[in-house]
Amino acid sequence: YRTPVKTRILAGGVHSAKQQVVRIDRETDWPLPAEVARAFAAQLLPALADCDAVLLSDYGSGLVTPELATAIRDTLSRRGRGGAAVPVVVDSRYRLLDYRGLT
């Protein structure tokens, strides 16, 4: 799976402030293959055992989904940290209301 690549073209000299002139975006194929999402979750969920917080940042690439957020929340709830909740924060450009029950 190739992640999106964003290249910023800046103007300005060595002794002046730089300013973005244009950004070139190279997007991935849509939709995200289900096997990619499953492979990502298979690597991610076991890594939650030692985390103190989770930040999900979704800009519409299709990898972060409400279903993944639910799996993360469910995995953390079974972790047993003596009642201390692990915050799961989401930054979503799209479908923010679909990410309910998070910090």
Long-range contacts (C-beta under 8 A, 24 or more apart in sequence): 1-28, 1-32, 1-33, 1-36, 2-28, 3-28, 3-61, 4-28, 4-59, 4-61, 28-61, 28-62, 30-62, 31-62, 32-61, 32-62, 32-63, 36-63, 37-62, 37-63, 37-65, 37-68, 40-68, 41-68, 41-71, 44-68, 44-72, 45-71, 45-72, 45-75, 48-72, 48-75, 48-76, 48-79, 48-86, 49-79, 51-86, 52-86, 53-86, 53-87, 53-88, 53-89, 54-86, 54-87, 54-88, 54-89, 55-89, 55-90, 55-91, 56-88, 56-89, 56-90, 56-91, 56-92, 56-99, 56-102, 57-90, 57-91, 57-92, 58-90, 58-91, 58-92, 58-93, 58-94, 58-95, 59-93, 60-93, 60-94, 64-90, 64-92, 66-95, 66-98, 66-99, 69-99, 69-102, 70-101, 73-101, 73-102
